[in-house]
Amino acid sequence: MTSRKPAADIDAEMVRYYAARAAEYDGWYLRRGRYSHGPASDAAWRAELDAAAGWLAGLPFRGEIVELAAGTGWWSPVLARRGHLTMLDAAPEPLALARTRLEAAGLDAAVELRDAWAQPDRSVDGVFTGFWLSHVDRSRLDEFLALVARWLVRGGIFAFIDSRPDPESSASDHRPPEDDVQLRRLDDGSTYHVRKIYYEPVEMAAALDRAGFDSIDVTTTDRFFLIGSARRR
């Protein structure tokens, strides 16, 4: 069973996976190749992706913003227009693409090679994660959200966009996770084990409350995305 692989090994494997996947990552967002599920499903995906972007753009971010596990920076232009953005990721390959994405949009951000679990080195006004919470082990969700709270000033906002367990969200040749671990294949045929957990709105809202947040609002789009925001008490 994939779940018997040690947690620390999966964490390290996920970093290697996203480094290797960087050049093809946008194919997931754009529904290219193995990520296309036909015109109707792809249209629904694009509509919900646009809705999630609009939701994010409407949040009251300001000041200094940290994006944890920023990856290739799909959401980073939205954040960079709202404040001074710092993008953090454990792998340099996706960060290089994120920087290029911002430059193409005429935007700027600080870029740091830094694991999402690293302790905060300052207090900021906002924190965002995109498709990262689903990689946080259930046993460590409270720990991670407490870390997010330590990043934030009082009243600072945390927001996230993540995955729902729709069978047409992932690549056509990816099987559902087994015990919260999924085997994924890249275009070159290489495979990696990735932790993938589909949190429900109620359990995420409860975890945010335990971690010291209020003004909690966690919901979903119709099929594909979990979205939420909260403020540090």
C-alpha positions in Angstrom: 0.0 0.0 0.0 1.3 3.5 -0.8 0.3 4.7 2.7 3.1 2.6 4.3 5.7 4.8 2.8 7.2 6.9 5.7 5.8 10.4 5.9 9.2 12.0 5.8 10.0 10.1 2.6 6.8 11.3 1.0 7.6 14.9 2.0 11.0 14.7 0.3 9.4 12.9 -2.7 6.9 15.7 -3.1 9.6 18.3 -3.4 11.3 16.2 -6.1 8.0 15.7 -7.9 7.2 19.4 -8.1 10.7 20.2 -9.2 10.4 17.7 -12.0 6.8 18.7 -12.8 7.5 22.4 -13.0 7.7 22.7 -16.8 4.5 20.8 -17.4 2.5 22.0 -14.4 0.5 24.6 -16.2 -1.0 21.8 -18.4 -3.1 21.0 -15.4 -4.5 24.5 -15.1 -5.0 24.8 -18.9 -6.5 21.3 -19.3 -3.9 20.1 -21.8 -3.0 16.6 -22.8 -3.7 14.1 -20.0 -5.5 16.8 -18.0 -8.2 17.3 -20.6 -11.5 15.5 -19.9 -13.6 16.6 -22.9 -15.2 19.9 -23.9 -18.0 20.0 -21.2 -15.7 19.1 -18.3 -12.9 21.4 -19.4 -15.4 24.3 -19.8 -16.7 23.7 -16.3 -13.1 23.6 -15.0 -12.3 26.9 -16.7 -15.4 28.6 -15.3 -14.6 27.5 -11.8 -11.0 28.4 -12.1 -12.1 31.9 -13.2 -14.5 32.1 -10.3 -11.8 31.1 -7.9 -9.5 33.8 -9.3 -12.3 36.4 -9.0 -12.9 35.3 -5.4 -9.2 35.7 -4.6 -9.0 39.1 -6.2 -12.0 40.3 -4.1 -10.4 39.5 -0.8 -9.1 42.4 1.3 -5.4 41.6 1.0 -3.0 44.5 1.6 0.5 45.3 2.8 2.9 42.4 3.0 1.7 39.1 1.7 3.5 35.7 1.8 2.6 32.9 -0.6 3.6 29.6 0.9 4.4 26.7 -1.6 3.9 29.2 -4.4 4.9 26.7 -7.1 4.8 28.2 -10.7 2.9 31.2 -9.4 -0.5 30.7 -11.1 -2.2 32.8 -8.4 0.8 35.1 -7.7 -0.2 38.0 -10.1 -3.5 38.4 -8.3 -1.6 38.7 -5.0 1.1 40.9 -6.4 -1.5 43.5 -7.4 -2.7 43.8 -3.8 0.5 44.3 -1.9 4.2 43.5 -1.5 4.4 39.8 -2.3 7.0 37.2 -1.2 6.8 33.8 -2.9 8.2 30.9 -1.1 8.8 27.3 -2.3 11.0 24.4 -1.5 12.0 23.8 -5.1 13.8 26.3 -7.4 12.4 25.1 -10.7 8.8 26.2 -10.1 10.0 29.5 -8.6 11.9 30.3 -11.7 8.7 30.0 -13.7 6.8 32.0 -11.2 9.2 34.8 -11.5 8.9 34.7 -15.3 5.1 34.8 -15.0 5.2 37.9 -12.9 7.7 39.6 -15.2 5.4 38.9 -18.2 2.6 40.6 -16.3 4.7 43.6 -15.5 4.7 42.7 -11.8 7.4 42.1 -9.2 7.7 40.0 -6.0 10.4 38.7 -3.7 11.3 35.0 -4.3 12.8 32.8 -1.6 13.7 29.1 -1.6 12.0 28.1 1.6 10.0 25.2 2.8 6.3 25.9 3.7 7.0 24.3 7.1 9.9 26.8 7.9 9.2 28.9 10.9 8.1 32.5 10.2 10.9 35.1 10.3 8.6 38.1 10.5 4.9 39.1 10.8 2.9 39.9 7.6 -0.5 41.1 6.7 -1.6 38.2 4.6 -0.8 34.5 3.8 -2.0 32.5 0.8 -1.7 28.9 -0.2 -2.8 27.3 -3.5 -3.2 23.5 -3.5 -1.0 23.1 -0.5 -3.3 22.2 2.3 -4.2 19.0 0.6 -0.6 18.0 0.9 -0.6 18.5 4.7 -1.0 15.2 6.6 -4.2 15.1 8.7 -2.2 14.6 11.8 -0.3 17.8 11.2 -3.1 20.1 9.9 -3.5 21.9 13.3 0.3 22.3 13.5 0.5 23.9 10.0 -2.5 26.3 10.6 -0.9 27.4 13.8 2.3 28.1 11.8 0.2 30.2 9.4 -1.2 32.1 12.4 2.3 32.9 13.6 3.1 34.4 10.2 0.2 36.9 10.6 -0.3 40.1 12.5 -3.5 40.2 14.5 -6.4 40.7 12.0 -4.2 39.4 9.2 -5.9 37.4 6.5 -5.2 33.8 5.5 -6.8 32.5 2.3 -6.5 29.2 0.3 -7.7 27.5 -2.8 -7.5 23.7 -2.9 -8.8 20.5 -4.4 -12.1 18.6 -4.2 -12.2 14.9 -5.0 -13.7 15.2 -8.5 -12.5 12.3 -10.7 -11.9 14.8 -13.6 -9.7 17.1 -11.7 -6.5 15.2 -12.1 -4.8 13.6 -15.1 -6.8 10.9 -16.9 -4.2 8.3 -16.0 -4.1 9.1 -12.2 -6.0 6.9 -9.9 -7.7 8.2 -6.7 -5.5 8.4 -3.5 -5.2 5.4 -1.3 -5.0 6.3 2.4 -4.3 9.9 1.4 -1.4 9.0 -0.9 -1.6 9.2 -4.7 0.8 7.8 -7.3 1.4 10.3 -10.0 3.1 10.0 -13.4 4.8 12.8 -15.4 4.9 13.1 -19.1 8.3 11.3 -19.2 6.8 8.3 -17.5 8.5 8.9 -14.1 6.3 8.3 -11.0 6.1 9.8 -7.6 4.1 9.4 -4.4 2.2 12.5 -3.4 0.1 13.1 -0.3 -3.3 14.2 -1.4 -6.1 14.8 1.2 -9.5 16.2 0.3 -10.5 18.2 3.3 -14.2 19.1 3.8 -15.3 22.6 4.6 -16.6 21.7 8.0 -13.3 20.1 9.1 -11.2 22.9 7.7 -13.3 25.5 9.4 -13.0 23.7 12.7 -9.2 23.4 12.3 -8.9 27.1 11.6 -10.9 27.9 14.7 -8.6 25.7 16.8 -5.6 27.5 15.3 -6.7 30.9 16.4 -8.7 32.3 13.5 -12.1 33.9 13.3 -14.2 35.4 10.5 -13.9 31.9 9.0 -15.5 31.3 5.6 -14.8 28.0 3.9 -16.9 26.8 1.0 -16.6 25.1 -2.4 -17.2 25.7 -6.1 -19.6 23.3 -7.7 -17.1 20.5 -8.5 -13.4 21.2 -8.3 -12.3 23.7 -5.6 -12.2 24.2 -1.9 -11.8 27.9 -1.1 -11.6 29.7 2.3 -10.4 32.7 4.2 -10.1 33.6 7.8 -8.5 36.3 10.1 -6.0 35.7 12.9 -7.6 36.5 16.2 
